[in-house]
Amino acid sequence: MMTEQAYRKLILQGIQGLPSEILSEIADFIYFLRTRVRQPQVFEEELRGALLEEELKQLSHDEEAHLEKEFEGYDQTYPRE
């Protein structure tokens, strides 16, 4: 098993020369891991909120698709006079 020092060295070597966009993603991932480990309750709440938001987006999309199908051809069936 690698030591903490070996992991640190490997991580630092791995990020050398990466563009700032990638370093930003790495920083986000580190924040994510730190929150998950040090504040598991906060992590669970954030995860639950994100999952709920995605579920609501999907539900909204499904409802919109259902309504579009429901009213498909409405103008031809019930033309305006």
N, C-alpha and C positions, 0 to 999 in steps of 0.2 A: 504494500500500500504506500502511496506517495505521502510525503509529509506536507504540512501546510505551506512551508517555505518552497517546496518543489512546485506545488500548485500555483503559488503566487508568481514564481518565475515563469512557469509555463504560460500563464495568463498574460503577463506583461510582454513576453516574447510574441505571443499570438496576436496582440493588438498593434504591434509596431507596424507603421506604414499604412494602416487602414484609413480610409477617408472619414471625414468628420461625420457624415451621415450614418456610417456604420458604428462609429464610436458612440453616437447618440443612441442608437438602438441597444448597444451593449450597456450603456448607462441605465436605460429604461429597464432592461432585463435584470441588472443588479438591484435596482430599486424594488422590482417585483419580488426577487428572491429574499431580499432583506425584510420586506414587509411580511412575506409568507412565514419566515422563520421567527422574527422578533415580535410580530403583532398578528398572530394567527386569526384572532377575532376580526380585526380590521380587514385582513385579506379575505376572509370568508364573506364578510359583508360586501366588499367591493366585487368579489366574484359573483355573489348572488345577484347584486344589482346589475352587473353586466349581462348575466344570463337572462335576467328578467327583461332587460331592454331589448336583447336580441329576439326573445320570444315574442314580445309585443310588436317588434318590427315585422316579424314573420306573420303574425296574426293579422296585422294591418294589410300586408301584401296579399295574404290569402283572401281576406274579405274583399279587397279591391278586385282581385281576379274573379271572385264569385259574382260580384255585382256586374262586372263587364260581361261575363258569360250570360247572366240573367237578362241583361238588357240588349244583348246582341240582336241586331236586326229590328230593334224597337221602332226606329224611324220608318222603316219600310212597312212594318205591320200597322203602325199608327201614324200615318203621315199627317203633318200639320196642314190645316186648311187655309 
